[in-house]
Amino acid sequence: MGFDWEFVVSVMPIYGAAILLTIKIAVLGTLLSLLVGAVCSLLLYYRVKVAGSLVKGYIELSRNTPLVIQLFFLYYGLPKLGIMLPNEVCAIFGLTFLGGGYMAESFRSGLDAVSSVQLDLGLSIGLNTFQMIRFVVFPQALSVAMPSLGANCVFLIKETSVVSIIALRDLMSVTKELIGMYYNTVESLLLLVVCYLLILLPVSFLLIFLERRFRYAEFGV
């Protein structure tokens, strides 16, 4: 039996809806992860005592527990405590919780690369803490951390394939459903691969562009 192009055409609207949902979860989860990671790294960088200890515990917990367990806790565990969250929110929170720990470590590696001389120069010209972070610390830290941050972004997008376990009709869920209903395994898997390539390739090219821009801004190469 040959490749069923009619099946591919007929299920494209289903994959279209699934890819939009996957992009929504991936974008929100990644952006929130970057925000959480940046805040956590700054708390560690400036050695805020109590908050720093909590951040270290959070990083270890987020990086050493699978996303599946985190999603199960959010979707099935929290209702036992009287907290009900929509499955999309659980997916975004799960990605944020997982990604925040990885992003924090990436940002911290960049922050540690900032020379103390740069900090002394910033203080000598009267910059306050916010201005130091905005104009001195973060621009230099980003140029160093960009490759690691980019890898984490791609990793989180690929991790969206797990959110189907909490009843979300994402790309993976739709693919498994269609295979079970119509047994068009090759066609369904091919569409799954194409959809993820449509998401990941533009992201990869954008990250390469940003990495080069940051490198040029700092080193001029």
Buried (B, 14 or more C-beta within 10 A) or exposed (E): EEEEEEBBEEBEEBBEEBBEBBBBBBBBBBBBBBEBBBBBBBBBBEEEEEBBEEBBEBBEEBBEBEBBEBBBBBBEEBEEEEEEBEBBBBBBBBBBBBBBBBBBBBBBBBBEEBEEEEBEEBEEEEBEEEEBBEEBBBBBBBBBBBBBBBEBBBEBBEBBBBBBBBEBBBBBBBBEBBBEEBEBEEBBEBBBEEBBEEBBEEBBEEBEEBBEEBBEEEEEE
